[in-house]
């Protein structure tokens, strides 16, 4: 092997090793969780006309959410015609008590607004004065919860387990725009490449292509120019033969 060939082989190996290093770093990550969020209720509200409960089913892995955020009105608000005596302002299961769901309820006439998960009551907020506004900002992240009532100190704590989420439910009349606003983020089940991983994979592909070019380019150039020279020689031989033939005929 000549010195030029040796240097070319060494350069190809170095570039290929750099490509391998880039691929390895890309594989180590870290990848980003593929996160989505569900917002409810939709705007405008659905065209259906339920008489007891508005609901939106959610198919979550293990029926658990990573984060639940809800803005729930607790003042007197228009409810559906067949709502029960204990109005479900917001819930994450059709039967929250039985299924360990998050539920915000208040009596149809007066009384306190209660936030509970399953059978465990988290807070009880007295009914506001007539005409006064009242809302709860509820955040559940994993097993940690925080509730911020209007004009009252925030309360927080830790649950024994995440609330069950089979859907989003309310007996409020969403057509009257009661101010209910819910966001649910499921537990991430998949990942997507980060910008760093994408860049490293692109660099690895370019380096690998460069290693291939370094390896085969001299041979391709030799074949290309060798073919050109052969074509020129063949053309010259044909021209000489034609000239001799004309001289012989003459």
Legacy VTK file of the C-alpha trace (Angstrom):
# vtk DataFile Version 3.0
C-alpha trace
ASCII
DATASET POLYDATA
POINTS 250 float
0.000 0.000 0.000
1.359 3.394 -0.979
1.678 6.300 1.457
-1.271 8.064 -0.215
-3.472 4.992 0.119
-2.436 4.610 3.766
-3.343 8.209 4.584
-6.643 7.827 2.770
-7.519 4.674 4.730
-6.586 6.344 8.020
-8.748 9.381 7.241
-11.717 7.153 6.335
-11.381 5.243 9.630
-11.189 8.461 11.678
-14.277 9.907 9.988
-16.185 6.627 10.436
-15.285 6.566 14.143
-16.542 10.138 14.472
-19.832 9.042 12.866
-20.067 6.151 15.350
-19.467 8.542 18.251
-22.221 10.867 17.011
-24.700 7.965 16.687
-23.802 6.766 20.196
-24.352 10.204 21.718
-27.696 10.472 19.908
-28.782 7.093 21.267
-27.882 8.107 24.835
-30.432 10.921 24.584
-32.117 12.141 26.551
-35.257 11.961 24.419
-38.229 14.193 25.152
-41.543 12.803 26.417
-44.267 12.939 23.803
-46.751 15.083 25.745
-50.298 15.979 24.804
-53.032 17.888 26.624
-56.809 17.644 26.575
-58.825 20.813 27.140
-62.474 20.694 28.132
-65.184 21.799 27.620
-64.854 22.661 23.932
-65.614 26.132 22.663
-68.300 26.326 21.396
-69.959 23.580 23.480
-71.259 20.412 21.794
-74.617 20.642 20.022
-76.025 17.784 22.098
-78.620 18.537 24.773
-78.145 16.250 27.784
-80.582 16.507 30.661
-78.413 15.085 33.468
-74.667 15.116 32.668
-72.244 16.489 30.131
-69.413 14.022 29.624
-66.322 13.470 27.507
-64.732 9.989 27.729
-60.947 9.824 28.056
-58.972 6.668 27.293
-55.845 7.074 29.420
-53.253 4.444 30.250
-54.164 2.884 33.612
-56.952 5.533 33.820
-54.498 7.953 35.416
-53.310 11.424 34.436
-49.964 13.100 34.943
-51.595 16.473 35.627
-55.150 17.732 36.122
-55.876 21.447 36.230
-59.394 22.761 36.681
-61.025 26.141 37.144
-64.372 25.318 38.752
-67.089 27.873 39.596
-68.624 27.440 43.037
-71.235 30.223 43.017
-74.841 29.617 42.027
-74.764 28.611 38.347
-77.286 27.209 35.895
-77.369 23.408 35.984
-78.958 20.723 33.809
-82.632 19.943 34.304
-82.216 16.479 35.833
-79.118 17.211 37.932
-79.186 15.538 41.320
-79.590 17.124 44.726
-75.790 17.129 45.027
-74.594 18.836 41.868
-71.436 17.499 40.259
-69.581 20.647 39.260
-66.701 18.606 37.899
-65.617 14.977 38.087
-63.169 12.552 36.492
-65.320 9.422 36.823
-69.023 8.678 36.540
-69.035 7.318 40.104
-66.134 9.206 41.746
-66.657 7.743 45.210
-66.536 4.152 43.967
-63.748 4.683 41.416
-61.445 7.000 43.392
-62.213 9.854 41.031
-61.763 13.565 41.615
-65.106 15.255 42.290
-66.241 18.801 43.051
-69.809 18.923 44.355
-72.224 21.317 46.051
-75.865 21.028 47.130
-78.478 22.272 44.691
-79.671 24.800 47.301
-77.010 26.493 49.438
-74.328 24.606 51.297
-70.578 24.193 50.945
-68.620 23.154 47.869
-66.679 19.972 48.554
-63.590 18.700 46.733
-62.877 15.004 47.218
-60.945 12.127 45.722
-62.827 8.891 46.199
-64.104 8.905 49.765
-61.420 11.322 50.986
-62.560 14.929 51.372
-59.809 17.413 50.577
-61.496 20.768 51.261
-64.932 22.196 51.987
-65.593 25.780 50.912
-68.569 27.607 52.483
-71.180 28.972 50.090
-70.397 32.538 48.965
-72.618 35.476 49.733
-75.488 35.977 47.279
-74.190 37.633 44.122
-70.534 37.091 45.059
-68.217 35.271 42.671
-66.553 32.060 43.736
-64.131 29.763 41.940
-61.641 27.042 42.743
-58.282 26.590 41.061
-57.507 22.886 41.404
-54.169 21.321 40.465
-53.312 17.645 40.817
-49.806 16.643 39.741
-49.214 12.950 40.284
-50.313 12.443 43.892
-49.768 16.065 44.953
-52.758 18.396 45.029
-53.299 22.116 45.540
-56.595 24.012 45.777
-56.855 27.803 45.664
-60.336 29.131 46.532
-61.254 32.703 45.635
-60.327 34.999 48.513
-59.112 32.161 50.754
-55.721 30.636 51.574
-54.507 27.856 49.300
-54.521 24.319 50.631
-52.375 21.400 49.511
-51.503 17.841 50.356
-50.576 14.398 49.044
-52.959 11.642 47.960
-52.492 7.950 48.580
-52.903 7.316 44.853
-53.576 9.269 41.672
-57.230 10.059 40.937
-58.938 7.746 38.472
-59.770 9.376 35.149
-62.318 7.662 32.912
-63.700 10.884 31.465
-64.671 14.462 32.256
-68.119 15.045 33.761
-70.256 17.958 34.898
-73.900 18.667 35.659
-73.456 22.360 34.931
-75.161 23.632 31.796
-72.196 24.295 29.525
-74.396 26.228 27.093
-74.639 29.006 29.707
-70.825 29.350 29.801
-70.450 28.721 33.555
-66.683 29.272 33.538
-65.601 25.640 33.873
-62.158 25.086 32.343
-60.264 21.791 32.572
-56.886 20.657 31.232
-55.684 17.052 31.510
-52.195 15.888 30.605
-51.864 12.090 30.301
-48.804 10.224 31.533
-46.318 10.198 28.643
-46.179 6.749 27.026
-43.749 7.555 24.216
-40.812 9.815 23.464
-39.625 11.915 20.529
-36.050 12.843 19.544
-34.711 16.066 20.985
-33.157 18.717 18.725
-29.744 17.575 19.954
-30.431 13.968 18.967
-31.686 14.986 15.525
-28.581 17.117 14.924
-26.245 14.316 16.042
-27.953 11.824 13.729
-27.619 14.237 10.817
-23.928 14.775 11.591
-23.411 10.997 11.803
-25.025 10.477 8.395
-22.854 13.188 6.817
-19.684 11.776 8.393
-20.528 8.266 7.222
-21.110 9.554 3.688
-17.769 11.375 3.854
-15.995 8.164 4.943
-17.466 6.292 1.979
-16.427 9.058 -0.435
-12.868 9.096 0.953
-12.659 5.340 0.467
-14.028 5.008 -3.069
-13.385 8.404 -4.683
-9.854 7.691 -5.992
-11.040 4.490 -7.661
-14.054 6.253 -9.178
-11.842 9.075 -10.462
-9.357 6.593 -11.934
-12.146 4.697 -13.692
-13.716 7.897 -14.974
-10.558 9.443 -16.387
-9.265 6.078 -17.491
-12.445 5.611 -19.523
-12.043 9.077 -21.030
-8.462 8.316 -22.063
-9.502 5.014 -23.592
-12.266 6.735 -25.520
-9.805 9.331 -26.800
-7.335 6.644 -27.851
-10.078 4.698 -29.617
-11.260 7.840 -31.440
-7.677 8.648 -32.535
-7.135 5.113 -33.818
-10.362 5.250 -35.787
-9.359 8.612 -37.279
-5.957 7.287 -38.352
-7.551 4.232 -39.921
-9.966 6.441 -41.845
-7.118 8.621 -43.125
-5.119 5.582 -44.288
-8.198 4.203 -46.036
-8.737 7.475 -47.906
-5.063 7.595 -48.932
-5.259 4.005 -50.194
-8.408 4.717 -52.166
-6.835 7.832 -53.606
LINES 1 251
250 0 1 2 3 4 5 6 7 8 9 10 11 12 13 14 15 16 17 18 19 20 21 22 23 24 25 26 27 28 29 30 31 32 33 34 35 36 37 38 39 40 41 42 43 44 45 46 47 48 49 50 51 52 53 54 55 56 57 58 59 60 61 62 63 64 65 66 67 68 69 70 71 72 73 74 75 76 77 78 79 80 81 82 83 84 85 86 87 88 89 90 91 92 93 94 95 96 97 98 99 100 101 102 103 104 105 106 107 108 109 110 111 112 113 114 115 116 117 118 119 120 121 122 123 124 125 126 127 128 129 130 131 132 133 134 135 136 137 138 139 140 141 142 143 144 145 146 147 148 149 150 151 152 153 154 155 156 157 158 159 160 161 162 163 164 165 166 167 168 169 170 171 172 173 174 175 176 177 178 179 180 181 182 183 184 185 186 187 188 189 190 191 192 193 194 195 196 197 198 199 200 201 202 203 204 205 206 207 208 209 210 211 212 213 214 215 216 217 218 219 220 221 222 223 224 225 226 227 228 229 230 231 232 233 234 235 236 237 238 239 240 241 242 243 244 245 246 247 248 249
